Amino acid sequence: MKVTPHVAQNNHSHSSAIDERITRHPGYQISQRKRKRVEEIFGWLNTVGPLRKTKFKGLRRGSWMFTFANAVYNLLRIKNILSLSA
């Protein structure tokens, strides 16, 4: 199918499921940078944002809180981006 997996290589053990045939392609490097960006968002939501332990029950309220926390994250990103350009 000519698709590069979106997984990270385990460099700390002796056997990794991802070998050099996959990691040598430029698409793998791009994929890893995009993955890091997405993981940063979820890391922020768990450490700074209120999503480590949800305070609401149910899918409707939980998804509302997830959307609200992501909106706060985006507002903070916009603030930081604007302060860098000023």
N, C-alpha and C positions, 0 to 999 in steps of 0.2 A: 504493500500500500504506500510505501515511501513516506512514512510518517515517523518523525523523531519523537520518542517518548518524552513526556514532560515530567521527568523525575530527576532527582539529584544523584550524583555518583557518590558512593560511600568510599571515601578515601582513607578512612581510619581503620578498616579491617582488611584482612587478607583477600577476601572474595567479595567483589561487588557485582551486582546484577547488570550494571551498566559498564561496558568496556569501551576501549578506544574507538571502535567502529562507530559508535554513536556520538561520543563527545568531541570528535574531530570536526564535525560539521558546524558551519556558522549558525544554522538554525537552532542548534542546541545551546549555544552561548546566548543568543537572543532570548530563548525560552527561559533560561536561568535568570537573566536580568528581570524579565517580566514577572517571574515567579517571586523573586525577592520583593518586588514592589507590592504585590498582592499580600504576601505574608506580613509585610510591615503594617498594613492596614489592620489585619486581624490581630496582630500583636498589640497594636495601640488599643483596639476595642477591648481586649482582655485586660490590659494593665491599667490604662488611664480611663478608658470608657467603662460603662457599667455592664459589660457583658460577661464578666467572669462568672458571675452567678446571677441569673435573671431573677428579677423581683416579681415577675408576672407569670401567671399560668395561662396556657392556651396559645394557640397559633396566632390568633389575631393580635393580641396584646404583645406577644413576643416579637412578632414581625414589625409591629409599630416601634418597639424599642430599638430594634436593629436598624430600622430606617432612620430613626431620630439620631442614634449614635453615629451613623455614617454621615448624616447631614452635618453634625457638629465637627466631625473629622474633616469634611470637605471645607467647611467655613474656616477652620484653623489653617488648612493648607492654603486657601486663598489669601488669608491674612499674611502668612509667611512668604508667599510668592510675591505679593504686592510690596512687602517691606524690603525684599531683596532688590526689587527693581527701582525703588525710590531713592 
